[in-house]
Amino acid sequence: MFKPGCVFLILIAFRADGYAQQFLSGKVEKRGTTEIIIGANILNIKQGMHNVSDMGGNYKIAVKLGDTVIFSSAGYQPDTTIVAGYMLEENYLVALRPNVVTLKAVEVDESRNYQLDSTQRREDYRFILDKKHPVKLWNEKRSADGPGLSFSPIGYYSKREREKRRLKKRLKQEEEDYYIDSRFPVARVAQLTRLQGDSLRLFMYRYRPTYQFCRSATSQDIFMYINDKVRLFRKGEVKK
């Protein structure tokens, strides 16, 4: 005899299966190659969740159909994806396009390109950069708050708030890397130094300037910096 309790259990199982957690997973690579990208940011804007690709370029993030997911990494153009059913059936490969600055006969306004991209990134990540915790925190006073300090240790040290602070720190570092790339672009360095291939890659890595220097340096300062460093490089000296 079929008991009503069995029907109830079946309905619960069916409902749980219908709401089972779904994940978008796969690998992040450099477009046109099989070169993996380590530490790429994966952001689910609608769900307010994030993750990073591991040492093998692999990623995994919880999603629902229709969610907007952004893949980004310094030195590459961000890729925005709307989650569709077929993406969840097998590993979804993400190929990021290198953010290459092409030099023309006329002077390139690299700072303008950076500002446009930076504004777009700020808009994409607004959901995490501008969002405040519903409970007042020590350094997150709301507009209607009165004088004095208010602090919620439970909220501040919660897993979600800790992850949000880590993500903000990663995004800040990524934004600084983007700015350095705009002032110290591969195409410009290659043109000035006449380096190419492995030599160019080594030079870019060894003599990559700091964010503070790039912020304060003029175009002439950058030119002199590259000129001085390529002399050291050709002499085989180690960066000091």
N, C-alpha and C positions, 0 to 999 in steps of 0.2 A: 504493500500500500504506500502510495506517495504522500508524505507528510508535508504540511504547510511550512514547517521549519526548514525543510530541504530547499523549498522554493526561495525562502528568505536568504539562505546561505548562497545559493546560486546567483541571486540578484546582487548580493554584496560582492561576490567574486567578479561578476561581470562589470560592476561599477568600478572596482579597484583596477581591473585590467584596462578599462577605458581611460582611466586617469593615470596610468603608469607613466613614470618619468621617461622622457625621451631625451636622447643625447645626439648632438652633432659632433662627429669626430672624424679625424683624418690626419693629414700632414700639411705643413706649410713649407713651400719651396719658393726659390727664386724663379721667376717666369723664364721659360726657355731653357732651363737647366734642371738637373736633379739635385742641385745644391740646397740643403735644408736650411731653414731659418730658425735659430734657437732664440727663445725668449720673446717671440712675437706676442702682442697683446690680442686677446680675443674677447670682445665685449658684446654681451647681449643687452641691447639698449632697453627693450621692452621689459625684460625680467630684472634688469639692474644687476646682472651677474657678470663675472669676468673670470678669465683664466689665462695662462701663458703656455706657449709650446715648450716641450721639454728638450732634453739634449739630442733627441732624435728627430726634432721638428714635429713631433706628434702633439695633438691637442684634443680636448674633449670638453664640451660645455653643455649644460642643460638647456633645452629649447622647447618651444611649442611651434606648431605650424604657423607661419606668418610673422614670426619674430624677425627683427632686424639685427643682424650680427655684423660687427665691424672687425676686420683683421688689420692690424697695423704693426709696423716695426720701423725704427729709425733707418733712413736710407732707402725706404720703399714707399710707393704710393699706397694709401689705405684702400682696402677692398671691402665694399659693403654688399652684404648678401641677405636676401629675403628667404627664410627657411621654407623649402618645399618638401613634399613627401619623399621624392626620389633621393634627396640628400641624406635621408636617415636610413636608407636601405643598405648602404655600404659606405666605406670610408670616402669622405668628401675632400678631394685635393684642392688646396688653395694656393694659387701661384701669384705672388706679389711682384709687381713691376718695379724695377729699380728706379729711384727718383733721380734720373740723370739730367744734369744741366748741360744743354747744348750751346756752345759759343757761336755767335754769329759775327759778321763783319763789324756790326755796330756794338757798342758797349751794352752788356746785358744788365738789366736792373734786377739783380738777384734778390735784393732785400724786398722788393715789391712782390715777387713771386712767393717768397717766404711768408710775408704778411697775409697774402690771400689764402695760402694753405693753412696758416696758423689760425686764422679766423674760422675757417671751415672745421678744423679739428676741435676748436673750442665749442662750436655749435654741436658737433657730433657727440662730445663727451659732457655736455652741459648737465645731463641727468645725474652724473656722479660728482662733477666739480662744484656745482652750485647747490646741490641738495644738502639740507641740514637735518640732523637727527631730530625727531619729533619731541624728544625731551631735551631741554636746554643743557648744553655742555659748557665747560669752562671757557672755551674760546669760540663758541658759536652762539652769541647772543642774538636774539631775534629782535626785529624792529620795534615790537610792542613791549619789550622787556624794560623794566625799570632799572635804577642804578643798583650796583652791587654785583656779586658773583653768584653764579648758580652752577652746580656740578652734579652730574649723575654718573657715579662710578660704574654702576651696572650697565648703563647704556654705552658709556665710553669704552669699556673693556669687553663688550660683547664681540662675538666672532664676526658679525656683519660689519660693525664699526671698525674693527681692526683691519679687515680686508679692504674696506673703503679707503682707509688711510694709506695702506700699502699701494693700492691702485693709484691714488693721487700722486704718491711719490714716484711711481713708475712713469706716469704720464708726464710729470714735471721733467724727469730725466730724459724721456723721449723727445720732449719739446726742445730741450737744450741741444740734444744731438741733431735734431732737424736744423736748428739755427747754425750750428757749427758746419753742417753740410752745405748750407746756403752761402757761407763765407769762405769755405775751403772745398769747393766742388772739384770732383775728379777731372772733369773736362778742362777746367781752368789750370789746374796744377799740371796736367799732362801737356798743355800748350806751352806753359812757361818753362817747364823742366825738360821737356822732350823725353820724359821717361814713359815706358809702356810695359804692359804685361806684369810679371811678378815684381819687377823693380818698382813700378808705379804703386802696386798694392802695398809693398813693404814700406815705401816712403810715406804713403797715406796713413798707414798704421803707426809707424815710428814717430812721425812728426805732426800728428794730429794736434791742433792747438786746443787750448782750454776754452770753455764757454766764456769765462770772464775776459780773456784776451780778445776774443771775437767781438764781444759786446762793446769794448772800448776802442778797438782798432779801426783806423780808417782804411779805405781801399789801398792807399799807398803803404800803410803799415803791413797789410796782408801780403802785398807784393814783395816788400823787403824781407818779410819773414820767410816766404817761400824761397826767395833768392839766397838768403843766408843758409837755410837748412839744406838746400840741394848741394851747396858747396861741401857741407859736412858729410852729406850722404855719399857724394862722389869720392870723398877721401876715406870712406869706410869708417867714420867715427860714429860712436854710439850717442844717441840722444842723451843730453845731460839735464 
